[in-house]
Amino acid sequence: PQVMQVVREQITRTLSSKPTSLELFKNKVNALNYSEILKLRQTERLHQEETLAPPVLELKERLKPELLELIRQQRLNRLCQGTMFRKISSRRRQG
């Protein structure tokens, strides 16, 4: 799902620039790699936060410690439950 979101965003952003040829389209899609998409998302998120109303920002700051604690607890629970790993055959072991 995450890969599909990035690919969809690459295509959407490239098409919004209205490339005039298939070659130009390919070049622009390739230029919008995963790290570029992350940078653009981060910039948009920061811009969006700047335009939020003060009560929303206050509520966000008030809930932040509680949410961080919830995330910490979920991660700790996941570690305590353990994770199953698939068995790798001796033929595929490479270091």
C-alpha positions in Angstrom: 0.0 0.0 0.0 2.8 2.4 0.8 4.6 1.8 -2.5 1.3 2.3 -4.3 0.8 5.7 -2.5 4.2 6.9 -3.5 3.8 5.8 -7.1 0.3 7.4 -7.3 1.8 10.6 -5.9 4.7 10.5 -8.4 2.3 10.1 -11.3 -0.2 12.8 -10.0 2.5 15.4 -9.3 4.2 14.7 -12.7 0.9 15.0 -14.5 0.1 18.2 -12.7 3.2 19.8 -14.3 1.7 18.9 -17.7 4.7 17.2 -19.4 4.7 17.7 -23.2 6.2 14.3 -24.1 6.5 10.8 -22.8 10.2 11.3 -22.3 9.7 14.4 -20.2 7.1 12.5 -18.2 9.5 9.6 -17.5 12.3 12.0 -16.5 10.0 13.9 -14.1 8.7 10.7 -12.5 12.2 9.3 -12.0 13.2 12.6 -10.4 10.4 12.3 -7.9 11.9 9.4 -6.0 10.8 8.3 -2.5 13.0 10.8 -0.6 11.8 13.7 -2.8 8.2 12.7 -2.1 9.0 12.6 1.7 10.5 16.1 1.5 7.5 17.5 -0.4 5.1 15.9 2.1 7.1 17.3 5.0 7.1 20.8 3.5 3.3 20.6 2.9 2.7 19.3 6.4 4.7 22.2 7.9 2.8 24.7 5.8 -0.5 23.2 6.8 0.4 23.3 10.5 1.3 27.0 10.2 -2.2 27.7 8.9 -4.0 25.9 11.7 -6.1 27.8 14.1 -4.6 28.5 17.6 -7.2 26.2 19.4 -6.2 23.3 17.1 -2.6 23.9 17.8 -3.2 24.1 21.6 -5.2 20.8 21.5 -2.5 19.2 19.5 0.2 20.2 22.0 -2.0 19.1 24.9 -2.6 15.6 23.4 0.9 15.0 22.2 2.4 13.5 25.5 -0.6 11.2 25.8 -0.2 10.0 22.2 3.5 9.5 22.5 3.0 7.4 25.6 0.3 5.3 23.7 2.8 4.8 20.9 5.5 3.8 23.3 3.2 1.3 25.0 2.1 -0.2 21.7 5.7 -0.7 20.6 6.6 -2.2 24.0 3.7 -4.6 23.8 4.7 -5.6 20.3 8.3 -6.4 21.5 6.9 -8.4 24.4 4.7 -10.5 22.2 7.6 -11.3 20.0 7.7 -11.7 16.2 7.8 -14.8 14.1 10.5 -14.9 11.5 10.4 -17.1 8.4 13.0 -19.9 8.3 15.8 -19.3 5.8 17.1 -22.3 4.1 20.9 -23.0 4.4 21.1 -22.5 0.7 20.0 -18.9 1.0 22.2 -17.9 3.9 24.7 -15.3 2.9 26.3 -13.8 5.9 
